[in-house]
Amino acid sequence: MFSNITNKKIYQQVIGQIQDMILSGKLKNGDKLMSERELSEKMGVSRTSIREALRVLETMGIIESRQGEGNFICNKIEASLIQPISMMFTLNNGNYNDIMELRSMIELEAVKLAAVRGTEEEFNELKMISQKLTDNDKICNKDDIDKEIHYKIICMSKNFLIKSLYIISANLLENFIVNSRHKILEYYHEEEMLNTQHKKICDSIIARDVENAYKYMKEHLELIKDTMEKI
């Protein structure tokens, strides 16, 4: 299962072995790792090296430590990558074109998959969310509803990688959704147009109309892009 480690940077090799076991399928999400003592004995290294490796893996989001229970393989890697991606975007002078291209790749595929793979329960939930955009409830935050619609569509795609990429880029994408919504309302002074676009997208998904779902999402993204270029 594990092999002895004799080279330098021992904790990095411990990390490498655990990662290899995950990639090979020997360790799966939710699996409990051996105790520090057992890992130390199996790999022939000190418990200090094991502890250091586990600490790094926890920071990476690959494992989670549960008080009194031990260490478990988890799938929260996306959460640990959000801040680095945001920093990379800022340090590389990223702009709205970068985000629009990423968003188009993610959402144009997701909307087609959502129309095919969505369940009746999910369609009902999507309908309820989209209806909130036309409600006159002043307490209701339209920015949050806008983000909720897009995230719901992503989830309905049933594609883990699409969802993971969206979560990793969540801060950039969600802030961009809110910012672009404000820009559109500022430029056109017409909230109804934006709400209608969302309704068309949602109605097409619910009707399992892949072609129109894609068409209306593309029109929506093009409206955002055109508006951002004008302002």
C-alpha positions in Angstrom: 0.0 0.0 0.0 2.6 2.5 1.1 6.4 2.3 0.5 9.4 3.3 2.6 10.7 6.9 2.1 14.4 7.5 2.3 15.1 10.7 0.3 15.1 14.3 1.5 12.0 16.5 1.8 10.2 13.6 3.4 6.9 15.3 4.1 6.6 16.2 0.3 7.0 12.5 -0.5 4.3 11.6 2.0 2.0 14.1 0.3 2.9 12.6 -3.1 2.1 9.0 -2.0 -1.3 10.1 -0.6 -2.1 12.1 -3.8 -1.1 9.1 -6.0 -3.4 6.9 -4.0 -6.3 9.3 -4.6 -5.6 9.6 -8.3 -5.4 5.8 -8.6 -8.7 5.4 -6.8 -7.3 3.6 -3.8 -8.4 6.5 -1.6 -11.8 8.0 -2.2 -13.9 10.9 -1.0 -14.9 10.2 2.6 -12.3 7.5 3.3 -10.6 7.7 6.6 -6.8 7.8 6.6 -4.6 5.6 8.9 -3.6 7.2 12.2 -0.4 9.2 12.3 1.3 6.3 14.1 0.2 3.8 11.5 1.2 6.0 8.6 4.6 6.6 10.3 5.1 2.8 10.6 4.0 2.0 7.1 6.2 4.6 5.4 9.1 4.3 7.8 9.2 8.0 8.6 8.8 10.1 11.8 5.4 11.2 13.0 6.6 14.8 12.7 6.9 14.3 8.9 3.5 12.7 8.7 2.0 15.5 10.8 3.6 18.1 8.5 2.3 16.4 5.4 -1.2 16.1 6.8 -1.2 19.8 7.7 -0.3 20.7 4.1 -2.9 18.4 2.7 -5.5 20.0 4.9 -4.5 23.4 3.8 -4.9 22.2 0.2 -8.4 21.0 0.9 -7.5 17.4 0.2 -8.1 16.1 3.7 -10.1 17.4 6.6 -9.4 16.7 10.3 -12.3 15.9 12.5 -11.8 16.3 16.2 -11.7 12.9 17.9 -12.3 11.0 14.7 -9.2 11.4 12.6 -8.3 12.6 9.1 -10.6 12.0 6.1 -10.3 12.5 2.3 -12.6 15.3 1.3 -13.7 17.2 -1.9 -13.2 20.8 -0.7 -10.3 21.4 -3.0 -12.2 24.1 -4.9 -12.7 26.2 -1.8 -8.9 26.4 -1.2 -8.2 27.5 -4.8 -10.6 30.4 -4.9 -8.3 32.9 -3.2 -5.2 31.9 -5.3 -7.2 32.2 -8.5 -8.4 35.6 -7.5 -4.9 36.7 -6.7 -3.5 35.3 -10.0 -6.3 37.3 -11.8 -5.3 40.5 -10.1 -1.5 40.1 -10.4 -1.9 39.3 -14.1 -4.0 42.4 -14.7 -7.1 40.4 -15.6 -10.0 42.2 -17.1 -13.7 41.6 -17.9 -12.8 40.1 -21.3 -10.9 37.3 -19.5 -13.9 36.7 -17.3 -16.4 36.8 -20.1 -14.5 34.2 -22.1 -14.3 31.9 -19.1 -18.0 32.5 -18.3 -19.0 31.8 -21.8 -17.1 28.5 -21.9 -18.7 27.4 -18.6 -22.2 28.7 -18.9 -23.0 28.0 -22.6 -22.2 24.3 -22.1 -23.9 24.2 -18.7 -27.2 25.6 -20.0 -27.4 22.8 -22.6 -26.6 20.1 -20.1 -29.1 21.5 -17.7 -31.9 21.3 -20.3 -31.0 17.6 -20.9 -30.1 16.4 -17.4 -32.4 18.6 -15.2 -35.0 16.8 -13.1 -38.6 17.9 -12.6 -37.8 18.9 -9.0 -34.9 21.0 -10.3 -37.1 22.6 -13.0 -39.6 23.6 -10.3 -36.9 25.1 -8.1 -35.5 27.0 -11.1 -38.9 28.3 -11.9 -39.5 29.5 -8.4 -36.1 31.3 -8.3 -36.7 33.0 -11.7 -40.1 34.2 -10.6 -38.5 36.1 -7.8 -37.0 38.5 -10.4 -40.4 39.8 -11.3 -41.7 40.1 -7.8 -42.3 43.5 -6.4 -40.9 42.5 -3.0 -38.5 45.2 -2.1 -36.9 43.0 0.6 -35.8 40.6 -2.1 -32.2 41.2 -3.3 -32.3 40.9 -7.1 -28.5 40.6 -7.2 -28.6 37.5 -5.1 -31.4 36.0 -7.3 -29.4 36.7 -10.4 -26.4 34.8 -8.9 -28.7 32.0 -7.7 -30.1 31.4 -11.1 -26.7 31.1 -12.7 -25.4 28.8 -9.9 -28.6 26.6 -10.1 -28.0 26.1 -13.9 -24.4 25.1 -13.2 -25.5 22.5 -10.7 -28.2 21.2 -13.0 -25.5 20.4 -15.6 -24.5 17.4 -13.4 -20.9 17.9 -14.5 -18.5 17.9 -11.7 -15.7 19.7 -13.6 -18.0 22.5 -14.8 -19.3 22.9 -11.2 -15.7 22.8 -9.8 -14.4 25.4 -12.3 -17.4 27.6 -11.4 -16.8 27.3 -7.7 -13.0 27.9 -8.1 -13.8 31.1 -10.0 -16.9 31.9 -7.8 -15.6 35.2 -6.4 -14.6 36.6 -9.8 -17.8 35.3 -11.5 -20.3 36.3 -8.8 -18.8 39.8 -8.4 -18.8 40.2 -12.1 -22.5 39.1 -12.4 -23.5 41.7 -9.9 -21.3 44.4 -11.4 -22.5 43.7 -15.0 -26.2 43.7 -13.8 -25.7 47.2 -12.3 -24.0 48.4 -15.5 -26.8 47.1 -17.7 -29.4 48.8 -15.5 -27.4 52.0 -15.5 -27.0 52.0 -19.3 -30.5 50.9 -20.4 -32.5 52.0 -17.4 -34.6 48.9 -18.0 -34.7 46.1 -15.5 -37.5 44.3 -17.3 -35.2 43.5 -20.3 -32.7 41.8 -18.0 -35.4 39.9 -16.2 -37.0 38.8 -19.5 -33.7 37.3 -20.6 -33.3 35.3 -17.5 -36.9 34.1 -17.8 -36.4 33.0 -21.4 -33.3 31.0 -20.4 -35.1 29.3 -17.5 -38.2 28.6 -19.4 -36.2 27.0 -22.2 -34.3 24.8 -19.8 -37.6 23.7 -18.1 -39.0 22.9 -21.5 -35.9 20.9 -22.3 -35.3 23.1 -25.3 -31.6 22.9 -25.7 -31.3 25.0 -28.8 -33.2 28.0 -27.3 -31.6 27.6 -23.9 -28.2 28.0 -25.6 -29.5 30.8 -27.8 -30.9 32.9 -24.9 -27.9 32.4 -22.7 -25.7 33.5 -25.6 -27.8 36.6 -26.1 -27.6 37.3 -22.4 -23.8 37.0 -22.3 -23.5 39.1 -25.5 -25.7 41.8 -23.9 -23.3 41.9 -20.9 -20.2 42.0 -23.1 -21.6 44.8 -25.3 -22.7 46.9 -22.3 -19.4 46.6 -20.5 -17.7 47.7 -23.7 -19.9 50.8 -24.0 -19.5 51.9 -20.4 
